[in-house]
Amino acid sequence: MNNIYDFDITELESIVNNLGYKPYRASQIFSGLYKGHDLEEITVLPQELKLQLKEKYILTPIAIYKEYKAKDGTIKYLLQLNDDNLIECVFIKNNYGNTLCVSTQVGCGMGCAFCASG
C-alpha cells in the first residue's frame, strides 16, 4: 500500500480523478495534509472520498522516532517509517551554509562516519 505523502499534486489529481472526483480535490488534500491536518480535519472533502483514500492509502507521514542534538549544532533524526523500519537524517550546521543528509533506504551502505544507518 502506498503512502499518500509519496505523491505530488499532479499524481494526486490523477488519483482523485480515477476515484470520480474533480482535480481540485487534490489541492485540498495536498494543502490539508502538508499543513499537518489529519484527513478527517479536512472538512471540505466529501466523506466518501475520505473513506476511499483510507482504504487505498497509508495516510500517516514519517515520524521522528528520536532526535539527538550535538553541542556543535548538528542534529540527528532517527525517522520511523510506516513499516516500522528506521532511517536517519543529519542536519549539519556550517559557517558557510547548512547541510541536510537524508538516508533514503533502510540500512544505507554509504558508511558516513556520522551516521548509524550504515
C-alpha positions in Angstrom: 0.0 0.0 0.0 1.4 3.4 -1.0 1.6 6.4 1.4 -0.4 9.4 0.3 2.6 11.6 1.1 4.6 9.9 -1.6 2.5 11.7 -4.3 3.0 15.2 -5.8 0.0 17.3 -6.7 -0.2 16.0 -10.3 -0.3 12.4 -9.1 -2.9 13.3 -6.5 -5.0 14.9 -9.3 -4.9 11.6 -11.2 -5.8 9.6 -8.1 -8.9 11.7 -7.3 -9.9 11.8 -10.9 -9.7 8.0 -11.1 -11.9 7.9 -7.9 -14.5 10.0 -9.8 -13.8 13.4 -8.2 -12.7 16.8 -9.7 -9.0 17.5 -9.8 -9.3 20.5 -7.3 -9.9 17.9 -4.6 -6.2 17.0 -4.9 -5.2 20.6 -3.9 -7.5 20.3 -0.9 -5.9 17.0 0.2 -2.3 18.2 -0.5 -2.8 21.5 1.3 -4.5 20.0 4.3 -2.0 17.2 4.8 1.0 19.4 4.5 -0.4 21.8 7.0 -0.4 18.9 9.4 -4.1 18.1 9.4 -5.4 14.6 9.7 -7.6 13.6 6.7 -10.7 13.9 9.0 -9.8 17.5 9.7 -10.1 18.5 6.1 -13.7 19.3 6.3 -14.2 20.4 2.7 -13.7 16.8 1.5 -16.6 14.5 0.9 -16.8 11.7 3.5 -16.9 9.1 0.7 -13.6 10.4 -0.8 -12.0 10.2 2.7 -13.2 6.6 3.0 -11.9 5.6 -0.4 -8.5 7.2 0.4 -8.3 5.4 3.8 -9.0 2.0 2.0 -6.3 2.5 -0.6 -3.5 4.5 1.0 -1.4 4.9 4.1 -2.3 8.4 5.5 0.4 9.0 8.1 3.6 10.8 7.5 7.1 9.6 8.5 7.5 10.2 12.3 10.5 11.4 14.2 11.5 8.5 16.4 14.4 10.1 18.2 16.3 13.3 18.0 19.9 13.9 19.0 21.4 17.4 19.4 25.2 17.9 19.5 27.0 20.8 21.1 28.2 21.9 17.6 24.6 22.4 16.4 24.4 19.1 14.5 21.1 17.4 14.8 20.5 13.7 14.1 16.9 12.5 13.4 16.0 8.8 13.5 12.8 8.5 11.5 10.3 5.7 11.7 8.7 4.6 8.5 5.2 3.2 8.3 6.6 -0.3 8.2 8.5 0.4 11.5 11.9 0.4 9.8 14.2 3.3 10.7 16.2 5.7 8.5 18.4 8.6 9.6 18.8 12.3 8.7 21.5 14.6 9.8 21.4 18.4 9.8 24.9 19.8 9.9 25.4 23.5 10.7 28.4 25.1 8.9 29.5 28.7 8.9 29.3 28.7 5.1 25.8 27.1 4.9 23.9 24.1 6.2 23.8 20.5 5.0 21.0 18.0 5.3 21.9 14.4 4.7 18.9 12.1 4.3 19.3 8.3 4.2 16.5 7.2 1.9 16.9 3.5 2.5 16.9 1.2 5.4 20.5 0.0 6.1 22.2 2.6 3.8 25.6 1.3 2.6 27.3 4.7 2.2 29.2 4.3 5.5 29.3 8.0 6.5 31.1 8.3 9.9 28.4 10.5 11.5 25.5 8.1 10.5 24.3 4.9 12.2 22.1 3.8 9.2 25.1 2.0 7.5 
